[in-house]
């Protein structure tokens, strides 16, 4: 089981959930939450990845706020993205600063093996993670889970998971050409959030396939 830790950053102090690899040390994975905030589903995913040998840090980008309805989450993130200072003064620049700082803290952890990380980003976290990763050669791999990121930022290898019937982001055309070592998968009949067990869109079989493909991809690209 992981635990919360406090990060001091130029973008303001923030909390993060840190799940050390079992057994330690393990390759570093930065997990960026969806627009619900750092909820139990994200912590559980961090713990599961840690159990499969990765050291995982999941920063709390919303200062402890956890949302449970689409209407509330949409209003909260819209206020952030308008750029004029959302809840608690959050805006895209501050969130990207926190992502950047969390990546630095992750790579400095004693339970980390190697000097290059992966970013795993469901939905909301994808755009922020891709912006940070684009300028970071220490990001070796990027996993987009129904986010609007369709290729590897910078020089990162890329794995995309998309719902066929997604009401929030475009589903890429089948047969899209990606560089060697990258891939995108479309899950028939699925809707946004189909990997999250606390959501009505959850599909266990599809979610397990996403997880298995992600772990294989991370092991290939992080060692």
Secondary structure, 3 states (H helix, E strand, C coil): CCEEEEECCCCCCEEEEEECCCCCCEEEEEEECCCCCCCHHHHHHHHHHHHCCEEEEEECCCCCCCCCCHHHHHHHHHHHHCCCCCHHHCCHHHHHHHHHHHHHHHHCCCCECCCCEEEEEECHHHHHHHHHHHCCCCEEEEEEECCCCCCCCCCCEEEEEEECCCCCCCCCCCCCCCCCCCEEEEECCCCCCCCCCCCCCCCHHHHHHHHHHHHHHHHHHHC
